[in-house]
Amino acid sequence: MATVSEVLRRPIGHFAERSLAGWALVTGAGVGFGVLLLLVRLRWEPLHTVDHETAAWFNRVVSANGDLVTVLRAVSSLGGRPIMFWLVTIAVVGLLIRRQGRLAVFLIVAGVGALLLDPSLKELVGRLRPVVDIPVASAPGNSFPSGHALGSIVAYGALLLVFLPAMRPRWHRLAVAVVIAVVLAVGLTRIALGVHYVSDVVAGWLLGLAWLGVTAYAFRLWRRERGRPVRPLAAGLEPEAGREIAPAPAEEHVLPHPRAAVAEVLTGWVLVFGSLYAFGMLVSYHVDGTFVETLDREVPAWFAAHRTDTLDQVSHLASMAGNTHAILLVSLVFCPLALAFWRRWRPVLFVALAMFGELSLFLASAHAVGRPRPEVPHLDGPLPTSSFPSGHIAATMCLWVAIALLVMPRTDRWWRWLTVALAVVMPLVVATSRIYRGMHHPSDFVGAMLLTALWIGLLWLVVRPNEELTERTGETAPADRHPRAPAELSDLDDELVRTVRRD
């Protein structure tokens, strides 16, 4: 029979063995980076030849294919700071909402360390970027090491270690394979685009692996000091937090009848498109001599006659609030936070379908109607789509109306009214700027309102994003604002007793 001391020594021994293997990997990565750094500084001829010949070969292949360059740039952006900053920031905020402070600290330390290592080492080495015959991309700063390679392996690797316990075991290998594929693809695109040498990318990978290993090892020591068992990294950093960090642990299924819901959404999309097409054709070609035709002609002309340099700049900023990048940014911030707070996929599905449906309806109806833009100078220049309906206004309205419909019944705090104000003010601001800039008629604004009302109304009936509130309270009002209605006899008896006592 094992003694108590032997039992206590077993996990310590296992931890020591795993730590030794991990430490060897981290040390090897660090030594490899140091060797590469030394060879680059000494301008070792074999490495210099491989770097320059590889850069020249990729440039000959890539520069002749514009579509390939577009794909490479898209893949390369997965390792850029905007996407990785968004991923890590959203993950940190979500973990804090789920009260997983240690994991949030791990992501912050890993991310900040990568941000500091990249520019400092580039300045230390001072290596210039490749010079190729036909440049297809550019990047600021020095070349060694690759910031995309370093950042991608740290960011995606850290996110994998944090969220691995939230996945089912059969998906672990696939998740690891996806992360490895993304990291490799990002590094290779930097070489193919001619902004880094092979040694830059390899050095970024080695340094990123070393830094990720150091931070993961420190986290495991932190767990040991807190008396928590130290398990293999294959189980994630915090295996016991799997349910808490799962996206929607409180939701058994997103929709009870998904096939029927898909059919309803598709059928509704066709009907909404038909309504938009009919209304668009009416106001575009069949209102001559009416009040609508006068309004569509006179309002853009009045705005054009009162333009100033200051108003042009203000209208440009207001118009940007409804463009694709702004709408996508708000959606990509709201949806993960909604998932972290409410632990359900339905609200996220509601917003995602609202935006995807709005975009497809706008593009389809704009192509079908083909309405010319107002006969005034267009401050945004020629655009590929026609005037009806306004995509900027429709996207703004769909987004903020969807957010207001989700937030209002879920809280009784005063700030919930801000979502209602945004749902009213933002479309008006964007609409005014679009008409001022000569890009839309007033009836295009009405078309955007029609699109929003029909599409959001359809999704509200089909998806029912606040269904769990109805199941919990019997009504769509928030549970913390109204007391739960007594639905059982025991609840009714208790309510009667309290009433008698008050009397």
C-alpha positions as CSV (number, residue, x, y, z in Angstrom):
1,M,0.0,0.0,0.0
2,A,1.4,3.4,-1.0
3,T,2.2,5.8,1.7
4,V,0.8,9.3,1.9
5,S,4.1,10.8,0.9
6,E,4.3,8.6,-2.2
7,V,0.8,9.6,-3.2
8,L,1.7,13.3,-2.8
9,R,4.9,12.8,-4.8
10,R,3.2,11.3,-7.8
11,P,1.6,14.4,-9.2
12,I,4.8,16.3,-8.4
13,G,6.8,13.8,-10.4
14,H,4.3,13.9,-13.3
15,F,4.5,17.6,-13.3
16,A,8.3,17.5,-13.2
17,E,8.4,15.1,-16.2
18,R,5.9,17.2,-18.3
19,S,7.7,20.4,-17.3
20,L,11.0,19.0,-18.4
21,A,9.7,18.0,-21.8
22,G,8.0,21.3,-22.3
23,W,11.0,23.2,-21.0
24,A,13.2,21.3,-23.5
25,L,10.8,22.4,-26.4
26,V,10.8,26.0,-25.2
27,T,14.6,26.0,-24.8
28,G,15.1,24.5,-28.2
29,A,12.9,27.1,-29.8
30,G,14.8,29.9,-28.0
31,V,18.1,28.5,-29.0
32,G,17.0,28.1,-32.6
33,F,15.9,31.7,-32.6
34,G,19.2,32.8,-31.1
35,V,21.1,30.9,-33.8
36,L,19.1,32.5,-36.6
37,L,19.5,35.9,-35.1
38,L,23.3,35.4,-34.9
39,L,23.5,34.2,-38.5
40,V,21.4,37.1,-39.8
41,R,23.6,39.6,-37.9
42,L,26.7,38.0,-39.3
43,R,25.2,37.8,-42.8
44,W,26.1,34.1,-43.2
45,E,26.3,33.6,-46.9
46,P,24.3,30.3,-47.3
47,L,21.4,31.8,-45.4
48,H,21.7,35.0,-47.3
49,T,21.5,33.1,-50.6
50,V,18.5,31.0,-49.6
51,D,16.6,34.1,-48.4
52,H,17.2,36.1,-51.5
53,E,16.7,33.3,-54.1
54,T,13.4,32.2,-52.4
55,A,12.1,35.8,-52.3
56,A,12.9,36.2,-56.0
57,W,11.3,32.9,-57.0
58,F,8.1,33.7,-55.1
59,N,8.0,37.2,-56.7
60,R,8.2,35.7,-60.2
61,V,5.3,33.3,-59.5
62,V,3.0,35.7,-57.5
63,S,3.4,38.9,-59.4
64,A,2.0,37.4,-62.6
65,N,-1.3,36.5,-60.9
66,G,-3.4,39.3,-59.5
67,D,-6.1,37.0,-58.1
68,L,-3.4,35.0,-56.2
69,V,-2.1,38.2,-54.7
70,T,-5.6,39.1,-53.4
71,V,-5.9,35.6,-51.8
72,L,-2.5,35.9,-50.2
73,R,-3.3,39.3,-48.8
74,A,-6.5,38.0,-47.3
75,V,-4.8,35.0,-45.7
76,S,-2.0,37.3,-44.5
77,S,-4.5,39.6,-42.7
78,L,-5.3,36.7,-40.4
79,G,-2.0,37.4,-38.7
80,G,-2.3,41.2,-38.8
81,R,-2.7,43.2,-35.6
82,P,-6.3,44.3,-36.3
83,I,-7.7,40.8,-36.4
84,M,-5.5,39.4,-33.6
85,F,-6.2,42.4,-31.4
86,W,-9.9,41.9,-31.9
87,L,-9.7,38.2,-31.1
88,V,-7.7,38.6,-28.0
89,T,-9.6,41.6,-26.7
90,I,-13.0,40.0,-27.2
91,A,-11.7,36.8,-25.6
92,V,-10.4,38.7,-22.6
93,V,-13.6,40.6,-22.1
94,G,-15.6,37.4,-22.5
95,L,-13.5,35.6,-19.9
96,L,-13.9,38.4,-17.4
97,I,-17.6,38.3,-17.9
98,R,-17.5,34.6,-17.2
99,R,-15.3,35.3,-14.1
100,Q,-12.3,33.5,-15.5
101,G,-9.7,36.1,-14.4
102,R,-6.6,33.9,-14.5
103,L,-7.2,32.9,-18.1
104,A,-7.8,36.5,-19.1
105,V,-4.5,37.5,-17.4
106,F,-2.8,34.7,-19.4
107,L,-4.1,36.1,-22.7
108,I,-3.1,39.6,-21.8
109,V,0.4,38.7,-20.7
110,A,1.0,36.5,-23.8
111,G,-0.4,39.2,-26.2
112,V,1.4,42.1,-24.6
113,G,4.7,40.2,-24.6
114,A,4.4,39.5,-28.3
115,L,3.6,43.1,-29.0
116,L,6.8,44.2,-27.2
117,L,9.1,41.6,-28.6
118,D,8.3,42.2,-32.2
119,P,9.3,45.9,-32.6
120,S,12.1,45.8,-30.1
121,L,13.9,43.0,-31.9
122,K,13.3,44.5,-35.3
123,E,15.0,47.7,-34.1
124,L,17.8,45.7,-32.5
125,V,18.6,43.7,-35.7
126,G,17.8,46.5,-38.2
127,R,17.4,44.1,-41.2
128,L,15.8,45.7,-44.3
129,R,12.9,44.1,-46.0
130,P,13.4,42.2,-49.3
131,V,13.8,44.1,-52.5
132,V,12.0,42.3,-55.4
133,D,11.6,43.1,-59.1
134,I,7.8,43.6,-59.0
135,P,6.5,44.6,-55.5
136,V,3.0,43.3,-54.8
137,A,2.8,44.4,-51.2
138,S,4.5,46.6,-48.7
139,A,4.9,46.8,-44.9
140,P,6.4,49.3,-42.5
141,G,9.4,48.8,-40.3
142,N,12.3,46.3,-40.5
143,S,12.1,42.7,-41.5
144,F,13.6,40.4,-38.7
145,P,11.6,38.7,-37.2
146,S,8.2,38.5,-38.9
147,G,5.6,40.1,-36.6
148,H,2.8,38.2,-38.4
149,A,4.5,34.9,-37.7
150,L,5.3,35.8,-34.1
151,G,1.9,37.3,-33.4
152,S,-0.1,34.5,-35.1
153,I,1.5,31.7,-33.2
154,V,1.2,33.5,-29.9
155,A,-2.4,34.7,-30.3
156,Y,-3.9,31.6,-31.9
157,G,-1.9,29.3,-29.7
158,A,-2.9,31.1,-26.5
159,L,-6.6,31.1,-27.6
160,L,-6.3,27.4,-28.3
161,L,-4.9,26.6,-24.9
162,V,-7.6,28.7,-23.2
163,F,-10.6,27.4,-25.1
164,L,-9.6,23.8,-25.7
165,P,-11.5,22.6,-22.5
166,A,-14.7,24.1,-24.0
167,M,-14.5,21.7,-27.0
168,R,-15.5,18.1,-27.0
169,P,-12.4,15.8,-26.9
170,R,-13.0,14.5,-30.5
171,W,-12.6,18.0,-31.8
172,H,-9.3,18.7,-30.0
173,R,-7.0,17.3,-32.8
174,L,-9.0,19.2,-35.5
175,A,-8.7,22.4,-33.5
176,V,-4.9,21.9,-33.2
177,A,-4.6,21.2,-36.9
178,V,-6.6,24.3,-37.8
179,V,-4.4,26.5,-35.7
180,I,-1.2,25.0,-37.1
181,A,-2.6,25.4,-40.6
182,V,-3.4,29.1,-40.0
183,V,0.0,29.9,-38.5
184,L,1.8,28.2,-41.4
185,A,-0.4,29.8,-44.0
186,V,0.2,33.3,-42.5
187,G,3.9,32.8,-42.4
188,L,4.1,31.5,-46.0
189,T,2.0,34.4,-47.3
190,R,4.5,36.9,-45.9
191,I,7.2,35.2,-47.9
192,A,5.1,34.9,-51.0
193,L,4.1,38.6,-50.8
194,G,7.8,39.6,-50.7
195,V,7.7,41.4,-47.3
196,H,9.8,38.9,-45.4
197,Y,12.6,36.4,-46.0
198,V,12.3,32.8,-45.0
199,S,14.6,33.3,-42.0
200,D,12.3,36.2,-40.8
201,V,9.3,33.9,-40.7
202,V,11.1,30.9,-39.2
203,A,12.5,33.2,-36.5
204,G,9.0,34.6,-35.8
205,W,7.7,31.1,-35.4
206,L,10.5,30.0,-33.0
207,L,10.3,33.2,-30.9
208,G,6.5,32.9,-30.7
209,L,6.7,29.2,-29.7
210,A,9.3,30.1,-27.0
211,W,7.2,32.9,-25.6
212,L,4.0,30.9,-25.7
213,G,5.8,28.1,-23.9
214,V,7.1,30.4,-21.2
215,T,3.7,31.9,-20.5
216,A,2.0,28.5,-20.4
217,Y,4.7,27.2,-18.1
218,A,4.2,30.2,-15.8
219,F,0.4,29.6,-15.8
220,R,0.9,25.9,-14.8
221,L,3.2,27.0,-11.9
222,W,0.4,29.4,-10.9
223,R,-2.1,26.6,-10.8
224,R,0.3,24.5,-8.7
225,E,0.7,27.3,-6.2
226,R,-3.0,27.5,-5.9
227,G,-3.3,23.8,-5.1
228,R,-4.8,22.8,-8.5
229,P,-3.8,19.6,-10.3
230,V,-1.5,20.1,-13.2
231,R,-2.7,18.2,-16.3
232,P,-1.2,17.8,-19.8
233,L,-1.5,20.9,-22.1
234,A,-3.5,18.7,-24.4
235,A,-6.4,19.2,-21.9
236,G,-6.0,23.0,-22.0
237,L,-4.8,25.4,-19.4
238,E,-7.9,25.3,-17.1
239,P,-9.7,22.0,-17.8
240,E,-12.3,22.5,-15.0
241,A,-13.4,25.8,-16.6
242,G,-14.7,24.0,-19.7
243,R,-18.4,24.5,-19.0
244,E,-18.0,28.1,-17.9
245,I,-16.1,29.2,-21.0
246,A,-18.3,27.2,-23.4
247,P,-20.1,29.6,-25.8
248,A,-23.7,28.6,-24.9
249,P,-23.8,26.1,-22.0
250,A,-27.4,27.2,-21.1
251,E,-28.8,26.4,-24.5
252,E,-29.6,22.8,-25.5
253,H,-30.5,23.7,-29.1
254,V,-30.5,26.9,-31.1
255,L,-33.8,26.3,-32.9
256,P,-36.3,23.5,-32.1
257,H,-37.1,22.9,-35.8
258,P,-34.1,24.2,-37.9
259,R,-35.4,22.8,-41.2
260,A,-38.7,24.5,-40.9
261,A,-37.0,27.7,-39.8
262,V,-34.7,27.7,-42.8
263,A,-37.7,27.2,-45.1
264,E,-39.6,30.0,-43.4
265,V,-36.6,32.4,-43.7
266,L,-36.0,31.6,-47.4
267,T,-39.7,32.0,-48.2
268,G,-39.8,35.2,-46.3
269,W,-36.7,36.5,-48.1
270,V,-38.4,36.0,-51.4
271,L,-41.5,37.8,-50.3
272,V,-39.5,40.7,-48.8
273,F,-37.5,41.0,-52.1
274,G,-40.8,41.1,-54.0
275,S,-42.1,43.9,-51.9
276,L,-38.9,45.9,-52.3
277,Y,-38.9,45.3,-56.0
278,A,-42.5,46.4,-56.4
279,F,-42.0,49.5,-54.2
280,G,-38.7,50.4,-55.9
281,M,-40.1,50.2,-59.4
282,L,-43.1,52.3,-58.3
283,V,-41.0,55.2,-56.8
284,S,-38.3,55.0,-59.5
285,Y,-40.4,55.0,-62.7
286,H,-44.1,55.5,-62.0
287,V,-44.4,58.7,-59.9
288,D,-43.8,61.4,-62.5
289,G,-45.6,64.6,-61.6
290,T,-46.5,63.5,-58.1
291,F,-45.3,64.7,-54.7
292,V,-42.9,61.8,-54.4
293,E,-41.1,62.8,-57.6
294,T,-40.9,66.4,-56.5
295,L,-39.5,65.4,-53.1
296,D,-36.9,63.1,-54.6
297,R,-35.8,65.8,-57.0
298,E,-35.9,68.9,-54.8
299,V,-34.4,67.6,-51.5
300,P,-31.0,66.4,-53.0
301,A,-30.9,69.6,-55.0
302,W,-31.5,71.7,-51.8
303,F,-28.7,69.9,-50.0
304,A,-26.3,70.2,-52.9
305,A,-27.0,74.0,-53.0
306,H,-26.1,74.4,-49.3
307,R,-22.9,72.4,-49.2
308,T,-19.8,73.7,-47.4
309,D,-16.4,72.3,-46.8
310,T,-17.2,71.7,-43.1
311,L,-20.5,70.0,-43.9
312,D,-18.8,67.9,-46.5
313,Q,-16.3,66.6,-43.9
314,V,-19.1,66.0,-41.3
315,S,-21.3,64.2,-43.8
316,H,-18.3,62.0,-44.8
317,L,-17.8,60.9,-41.2
318,A,-21.6,60.4,-40.7
319,S,-21.8,58.4,-43.9
320,M,-18.9,56.1,-42.8
321,A,-21.0,55.1,-39.7
322,G,-23.2,53.1,-42.2
323,N,-20.5,51.6,-44.4
324,T,-19.6,47.9,-44.4
325,H,-16.5,48.2,-42.2
326,A,-18.3,50.2,-39.4
327,I,-21.4,47.9,-39.4
328,L,-19.1,44.8,-39.4
329,L,-17.1,46.2,-36.5
330,V,-20.1,46.8,-34.4
331,S,-21.5,43.4,-35.2
332,L,-18.2,41.7,-34.3
333,V,-18.1,43.4,-31.0
334,F,-21.7,43.0,-30.0
335,C,-22.2,39.4,-30.9
336,P,-19.3,37.9,-28.9
337,L,-20.3,40.1,-25.9
338,A,-23.9,39.0,-26.2
339,L,-22.8,35.4,-26.3
340,A,-20.7,35.9,-23.2
341,F,-23.4,37.6,-21.2
342,W,-26.5,35.6,-22.3
343,R,-24.9,32.2,-23.0
344,R,-27.2,31.6,-25.9
345,W,-26.7,31.4,-29.7
346,R,-30.2,32.7,-30.7
347,P,-29.4,36.4,-30.2
348,V,-26.2,36.0,-32.2
349,L,-28.1,34.1,-34.9
350,F,-30.7,36.9,-35.0
351,V,-28.1,39.6,-35.6
352,A,-26.1,37.5,-38.1
353,L,-29.2,36.7,-40.2
354,A,-30.3,40.3,-39.9
355,M,-27.1,41.6,-41.4
356,F,-26.7,38.8,-44.0
357,G,-30.3,39.2,-45.1
358,E,-30.0,43.0,-45.3
359,L,-26.9,42.7,-47.5
360,S,-28.4,40.1,-49.9
361,L,-31.7,42.0,-50.1
362,F,-30.0,45.3,-50.8
363,L,-27.8,43.8,-53.5
364,A,-30.6,41.9,-55.2
365,S,-33.1,44.7,-55.2
366,A,-30.6,47.4,-56.2
367,H,-29.6,45.2,-59.2
368,A,-33.2,44.5,-60.1
369,V,-34.5,48.0,-59.8
370,G,-31.5,49.8,-61.3
371,R,-32.5,53.3,-60.2
372,P,-30.2,56.1,-61.2
373,R,-28.8,58.3,-58.5
374,P,-30.0,61.9,-57.9
375,E,-29.1,64.4,-60.7
376,V,-26.7,66.3,-58.5
377,P,-22.9,66.1,-58.0
378,H,-22.0,62.9,-56.2
379,L,-19.4,63.5,-53.4
380,D,-18.6,59.8,-53.2
381,G,-18.1,59.4,-56.9
382,P,-19.5,56.5,-59.0
383,L,-20.6,53.5,-57.1
384,P,-21.2,49.9,-58.5
385,T,-24.7,49.7,-57.1
386,S,-27.8,51.7,-58.0
387,S,-29.7,54.1,-55.8
388,F,-32.6,52.1,-54.4
389,P,-32.6,51.1,-51.6
390,S,-29.9,52.8,-49.6
391,G,-27.5,50.0,-48.4
392,H,-25.9,52.3,-45.8
393,I,-29.2,53.3,-44.2
394,A,-30.6,49.8,-44.3
395,A,-27.6,48.2,-42.7
396,T,-27.5,50.9,-40.0
397,M,-31.2,50.5,-39.3
398,C,-31.2,46.7,-39.3
399,L,-28.2,46.5,-36.9
400,W,-29.3,49.0,-34.3
401,V,-32.9,47.9,-34.4
402,A,-31.9,44.3,-33.9
403,I,-29.6,45.3,-30.9
404,A,-32.4,47.3,-29.3
405,L,-34.9,44.4,-29.7
406,L,-32.4,42.2,-27.9
407,V,-31.3,44.5,-25.1
408,M,-34.6,46.2,-24.1
409,P,-36.4,43.1,-22.7
410,R,-33.2,41.7,-21.0
411,T,-32.5,44.5,-18.5
412,D,-34.3,47.3,-16.6
413,R,-31.2,49.5,-16.4
414,W,-31.5,53.1,-17.7
415,W,-28.9,52.6,-20.4
416,R,-31.1,50.2,-22.3
417,W,-32.8,53.3,-23.7
418,L,-29.5,54.2,-25.4
419,T,-30.0,51.3,-27.8
420,V,-33.4,52.7,-28.7
421,A,-31.9,56.1,-29.2
422,L,-29.2,54.7,-31.4
423,A,-31.8,52.8,-33.4
424,V,-33.5,56.1,-34.2
425,V,-30.7,58.6,-34.4
426,M,-28.1,56.5,-36.3
427,P,-30.3,55.8,-39.3
428,L,-31.4,59.5,-39.4
429,V,-27.8,60.7,-39.3
430,V,-26.7,58.3,-42.0
431,A,-29.7,59.1,-44.2
432,T,-29.1,62.8,-43.9
433,S,-25.5,62.4,-44.9
434,R,-26.3,60.1,-47.8
435,I,-28.9,62.5,-49.2
436,Y,-26.6,65.5,-48.6
437,R,-23.8,63.8,-50.5
438,G,-26.1,63.3,-53.5
439,M,-26.1,59.5,-53.3
440,H,-29.7,58.8,-52.5
441,H,-33.3,60.1,-52.9
442,P,-35.6,60.4,-49.9
443,S,-37.6,57.5,-51.2
444,D,-34.5,55.3,-51.1
445,F,-34.6,56.0,-47.3
446,V,-38.2,54.8,-47.2
447,G,-37.1,51.7,-49.1
448,A,-34.5,51.0,-46.4
449,M,-37.2,51.4,-43.8
450,L,-39.4,49.0,-45.6
451,L,-36.5,46.5,-45.9
452,T,-35.8,46.8,-42.2
453,A,-39.4,46.5,-41.0
454,L,-40.2,43.4,-43.2
455,W,-36.9,41.6,-42.7
456,I,-36.4,42.2,-39.0
457,G,-40.1,41.4,-38.4
458,L,-39.7,38.1,-40.2
459,L,-36.7,37.1,-38.2
460,W,-38.4,38.1,-35.0
461,L,-41.2,35.7,-35.7
462,V,-39.0,32.8,-37.0
463,V,-35.9,33.0,-34.7
464,R,-37.6,34.3,-31.6
465,P,-34.3,35.6,-30.1
466,N,-35.8,36.3,-26.7
467,E,-37.6,32.9,-26.4
468,E,-35.8,32.0,-23.1
469,L,-37.3,35.0,-21.4
470,T,-40.8,33.8,-22.4
471,E,-40.0,30.4,-21.1
472,R,-38.7,31.8,-17.8
473,T,-41.3,34.5,-17.0
474,G,-44.3,33.7,-19.2
475,E,-43.8,37.1,-21.0
476,T,-41.0,38.9,-22.8
477,A,-40.4,41.4,-19.9
478,P,-37.2,40.9,-18.0
479,A,-37.4,38.7,-15.0
480,D,-35.6,41.3,-12.8
481,R,-38.1,44.0,-13.6
482,H,-41.4,42.1,-12.8
483,P,-41.9,39.4,-10.2
484,R,-42.5,35.9,-11.6
485,A,-46.1,35.1,-12.0
486,P,-47.2,32.3,-9.6
487,A,-47.7,29.4,-12.0
488,E,-48.1,26.6,-9.5
489,L,-50.6,26.0,-6.6
490,S,-47.9,26.3,-4.0
491,D,-46.8,29.6,-5.4
492,L,-50.4,30.8,-5.3
493,D,-50.9,29.7,-1.7
494,D,-47.8,31.6,-0.7
495,E,-49.0,34.7,-2.5
496,L,-52.4,34.5,-0.7
497,V,-50.8,34.0,2.7
498,R,-48.6,37.1,2.2
499,T,-51.6,39.1,1.1
500,V,-53.6,38.1,4.2
501,R,-50.7,39.0,6.5
502,R,-50.4,42.4,4.9
503,D,-54.1,43.0,5.4
